[in-house]
Amino acid sequence: MTVTATLGPSTGYAVIVHGGAGDVRGAQLDGQIDGCQEAVSRARQILEAGGSAIDAVQAAVMALEDDARFNAAVGGALTCAGTLELDAAIMEGSTLRAGAVCGLPPFRNPIAIARAALDDGRHVLYCGAGAAAFAERAGFAPSDPERMITAEAKQQLAAYLARVSGDDGPIGPQGTVGAVARDAQGRLAAATSTGGITGKQLGRVGDSPLLGAGTYADDTLGAASATGQGEGIMRIGLCARIMHALEVGQPPGHAGFDALQSMRKRTGALGGVIAVDRDGRIGWARSTSSMAYAASWEKHKIVAGG
């Protein structure tokens, strides 16, 4: 099943966020939709005040990182050793500046550390202990792991380990988070943050911090944030494919649809994506049974669903 939609265009700002592609239902999906609406509201306040797209996507993703209903920072998925290793990236489309971290130990808002890397400008991507050292140099304090590891994340890991040992017990749904935006000046930005996948091996890095895979922004093309099975997203270069489609005028929702179909055909992987093009059209697509999202553009109410 693949679902797609495109809204717009907007001559002013446009923003959309996602709470992760997966199999989320009932009250849990409703809660994630509510969280996405709150995140869009924060981004919208910035954009309505004339703020930048990059500030808007950072604010939206920080709101989702602080919300334990999602798989990013607080509530993030645990490694096979029961630890947090966090990935995040942020990119702006004017000069293609970007910052990213991967394998980051517990810090409250990985996307803020990625933004600090972007602003610092020396390197794009920091990993593991180096990412933690950069974060501390930039003024961020490590978090107590027990303040970020939730009971639900522990339960999901226990279910995964039981399944590996022969029990087919279910693993709870999870949701990488992301945001893309166009501001009133036509500048584009994208941001993505995740805890990865439950039970991942130590040192595993997913698509979220990789430019062209899980995150990308270019003012001449568009901006996109992906979610889903990261290994497939990396292998297909999902966001890069969407940029190529936007370049020839394909609507964002259709561009996402085609990229997800290609990914499923070539790799068997499922996922979702949100995108905005240079004209302010916003779109989303998913090949999973759910993906919480919320969107807004100038002079329109928030649209949300799953």
Secondary structure, DSSP 8 states (H G I E B T S, - for coil): --EEEEE---SS-EEEEEEEEE---HHHHHHHHHHHHHHHHHHHHHHHTT--HHHHHHHHHHHHHT-TTSSSSTT---BTTS---EEEEEEETTT--EEEEEEE-S-S-HHHHHHHHHHH-S-SEEEHHHHHHHHHHTT-----HHHH--HHHHHHHHHHHHHHTT----------EEEEEE-TTS-EEEEEEE---TTB-TT---STTSBTTTEEEETTTEEEEEEE-HHHHHHHTHHHHHHHHHHTT--HHHHHHHHHHHHHHHH---EEEEEEETT--EEEEESSSEEEEEEEETTS--EEE-
